[in-house]
Amino acid sequence: MTGLRTTDFDYHLPAELIAQTPTEIRDTSRLLVVSGPTGQLADRRFDQIAELIPAGDLVVLNTTKVRHARLVGTRPSGATAEVLLIHPATDDRWVAMGKPGSALRPGKRIILGPGDEIETVETLDGPNRLVRFIGLSADQAMDRYGRLPLPPYIERDPAPADDDRYQTVYADRAGSVAAPTAGLHFTPDLLARLGARGVEFGRLDLEVGPGTFRPVETADPRDHTMHREAFFIPERLAAQYLELRARRGKLWAVGTTVVRALESAIGPNGLRSGRHETSLLILPGHEFRAVDRLSTNFHLPRSTLLMLVSAFGGVDPVRRAYRHAVTARYRFFSYGDAMVIVP
């Protein structure tokens, strides 16, 4: 798509529409249905998504689980410092980021508790640092001191309820610093109802990194450096994909993380199973080869996630959908409401 500008993906969002807490019941959140080539809009409730997915279609879920990766400690001076663990490196060292930056210079230590410390070993690209643990392992640090890393736009500390509500009900292996939030609306009952109607489920694991919250700051989004994320495609999902295409069913991606994983893994003979990494930036003009339908939340202005959704649903239909969502007082971002796009 020529003439693409980052400002094309900006919009006005009143601050009070940024959800600070989840809905009382997961599947009673609102659902905006965007359908057809012109993007016809319909206001529904999320549990009504069961009426939209025919028997024989395949719904793909990201089963990653959010780590308690936020560690708050003190510097030798007594001042507070914070570390966010991103992913393991080697020898129990981790790639991390934190604040203030002066506390994460090589050789500096942050005290978590008596005898338990984090030391910065090396400065990496951008805000990333290589850190090591003293007196305990990374897993022990997260167990003893870790906090759930709620997104930066949720302006409160995590509450005990977040340990449940900021995870999907099907979360499996811990590996992310952010939830695949499109899946937060599903309940065990809703999944069971879909399964009883003949809907199939596939599962993959993409480790969501902090780059998911980073806005695009270049004037041309094609100049944006996309963050890398690890993902795993099981052999079972690769087989399900071939079976789905043989019966001419549709694939529903639950969230942008699923879209990025599937569109990165698709090849001429189907999905490539196994472990991979992706830095795929999906912009309008992308030819979707794996995904037919998309369920997602409402995303930040100028974000790569909004650009992906616009690529899938069309820039103008998605822009109209977001305008409607603001006017109709939908709730935005991680704990907000949902949108499903059925082209």
N, C-alpha and C positions, 0 to 999 in steps of 0.2 A: 504494500500500500504506500503510495507516494505521498509526500507532503505531511507525514505524520508528525505531530507535535505533542509534547508532554502536556501542554495546556489543554489539549483536547479531552483529557481525562481528569480535569479539575471540576469540582462542583461545590456549591455552598451547602454546608451541613451545620445546622444549629447544634451547639454543644450538648443541649439537653437530649438529643436523639442518640447520643453515644451510650449504649447500654452499660451500666456499671454493675449490674447483677443479672443473673439468668432469670428466665420466666419460672414461675412456681413449678410448673410441670413441663418437661422437655418438649413434648410434641404438641403443646397448645400454643406455641409461638406462631406468629403470622407467617403466611407463605404468599409471595407474589408470583403468580404464574405468568410467564412471558412465552407466548406461543405463536407459531406461524411465521412466515417470512416478514411480516410487518410488525411483529412484536405485540400482538394483542395482549392486553393486561387483564388479569382477574385476581381479586383479593380472596384468599382462602386461608384455612388453618393448616398447620404442617401435617397433622395426622391425615388430612385429606389427600396427601401425596399418594396414598395407597390406591386411590381411584385413577391415578394417572399412569401407573406402571402396569402394563399388561403381563399376563402370564407368559413365561418363556423369555422375558427380558432379563438382562444381567445387571445387577447393581453392585458396583465395586466400591469397597470401603477401605480407608486407610486405618490400619489397626495400631498405629504407633501410639505410645503412651508418653505423657509429659513427665520428665524427670523433676525432682525437687532440686533444680540446678542452680537456684539463687542462694548464694552464701553471703551473709552479712557478718563482718567482723570488725576488728579495730586495728589501727596501725600502732606502732610502738608509742606514738605520741598520745594515744587514746582516742584519736579522731576516727569516725566511722568510715569504713570502706566496704565495697560490694564487689563480688565476683559472680559472673554468670558462666557456668560451664557449658561449652558448646558440644564438643565431642572428644572422645579419647584420642590420644596420639600414640605414644609408646611408653613402656616402662611406668605405667600408672601416671604418666604426664597427660595433661589435657590442654586442648585449645580452649581459651576462655577470653572473655572481655570483662571490663569492669569500670568502676568509677570511684573516686576521681582517678584520672589517668596517671597522676603523679604517684599513686599508691601501687601501680603495677609496672614500675620500671624494673629492669633486670636487677636481681639481688634483693629487692624489697620484699618484705613479708607482711602478711595479714594474719592476725591472731583470731582464731575461731573459738578457742577454749584452752584450758590448761594443757600445754604441750601439743596442741593441735594448730597447725599453721599451714598457710599456702604461700609458696615463694614463686615469684615470677622468674622464669629462666631465660626467656628470650622474647624480643619484640618481633611479631610477625607482620603480615600485611594489614594495613588499615588499623582498626582498633583491637585486633586480635593479639593475644599473648599466649606463650607457652608457659604453663605453670606446673609445679609439682607439689605434692603433699608431704608434710612432715608430721610424724606422730600418728598418722592414720592413712587409710586409703581413700580414694575418691568416693567409693560407695559408702564407706563409713561416714565420710564428711556429709554426704547428702542425707544419710539416715539420721545423723545426730543434729545437724545444723541446717539442712536444706529447707528452702521455702519454695513453694510453687511459683514459677515466674509468670505472674499475670502480665498481660500486655501493658505497654506504657501508657495507653489511653484509659486504662481502668485506674482511677485515682483513689485507690485505697489499698490497704494491705490485704493479703489473702486471709480469708476466714476458713474455719474448718469445713464449711459446706463446699468450698471451692475444690477441695481434694476429690470430691465426687463429681461436681458439676462441670469442672474444667477438664474432665476426661470423658471420652465417649463410653457408652456402655459396653462396647466391644473392644476397648483398648487392651492391648496384649503385651508387647515388649517395650519397655521404657527406652526412649532414644531421642526425644524431641524436647525443645525448649518452648514450644508453642503447640497448642492443640490443633488438630484438623477440624476447625470449628463447624464446618457444614454438617459434620456427623453428630454434633451435640444435641440435635433435635430428635434423634431416634431413641425410642424406648424399646425394651425387650418385647413388650406387647405389640408394638407397631412392626417390628422385625418379624415376629411370629405370624402376624396377620398377612404380611406380604408373602412370607414363605408358604403359608397355607393356600394362598391364591396362585401358587406356581411360579412366583418370582424367584430367580436364583441370586445367590450372593457370591461375590468373589472378594478376595482379600489381598492386599499388598501392604508394604510397610515403607513409608517415606519419612525420613527423620527431618522434621521441620526445624529450620534454623532461624536465628534472629534476623537474618536478611529479609524474612518475609514482611517485616514491619518497616523496612527501609524505603523511603520515598524515592522516586526517580528525580534526580536533580539536574540531569542534562536536558537541554532544550529539545533534542531529538531523542526519543526513547531508545532508538537503535544504538545509541552511544552508551547506554547504561551497562555497567558491568554486573552481570547477574551472579548472585551467590550460588555456591555449589551445595547440593544436598544428596545424601546417600539414600538409595532405595533398593528394595528387594521384591522381585516378582516370583512368586512360587510357581512351580511346574503345574500345579493344579489350576491356577488362574490362566496360564498359557493354554492349557487344554480347554478350559471353559470358553475362552475367547474363540477358538477354532470351532467349537460346537455351536456357539452363538451365531457365528457367521454362516455356518452351514444351514441353520434353520431360519436365517434372515431376521434374527431378533435384534433388539437395540441395546446398546451399552449405556448405562447411566453411571456417570462419575459423581460420587459424593465428595465434592470439594475440589478446589484448584490443585491441591497436592496430588490427588489421584489423576487429574488431567495431565499434569507435568510428568508424572511417572509413566503413564501409559503412552503418551505421545513421544516420550524419550525412548521407550522400549519397543515400540512398534517397528517391525521390519517387513520385508516382502513376504515372509512366510508366517506372519503373526507376531505375537509378543515373545521377546527374548527373555527367558526366565533367568533367575540368578541375581547376583548383586551388581549394582551399577551406581554411577554418580551422574547427576544431571546439573547443567547450568543453562538449561533451555529457557530462553526468553520468548514467550508466545505473545505475538502482537497481531493486530488486525492484518489480514492477508495470509495468516497461517492456514495451511490445509490440514484439517483434522482428519486423521486416518483411523483412530481407535475409538474416539468418544462420539456418541450420538446425542446424548442428553446430559444436562448438567444441573445439579443441585448445589447451591452455594449460599454464602452469607453476603451481606453488603459490605464492600471493602473501602479502604481509605482512598481519598483523592490522590491522584498521581502515583498510584501504586502499581506494581507489576501484576498484582492480582486483579485489579480492575481492568487493566489492559488485556489480560487473558480472557476475562469474562466478555469484554467488548469484542474480542476476536471471535469468540464462539457465537455470541448472540447478535453481533452487528453493532457498530458504534452508535448509530442513531437509535435503534430500539433499546439498547441498554441505557443510553442517556435519558430517554423518555421514561424508562422504568425507574431510574434513580430519582428523577424529578417527581414522579408519582409517589415514590416511597417517602420522600421528604414531606410532600404535601399531606399525605395520608398518615404521617407520624409513625412510620415504621421505626423499629429500634435497630441501630447500626452496629457493625463490627462483631467481635468475637461472641459476646453474649446476646447479640441482637437477633433479628428475625431472618427469614430465609427467602431465597428466590430460586425458582426452577425455570430453566430455559428448555423449551421443547420446540426446536426449529420447525 
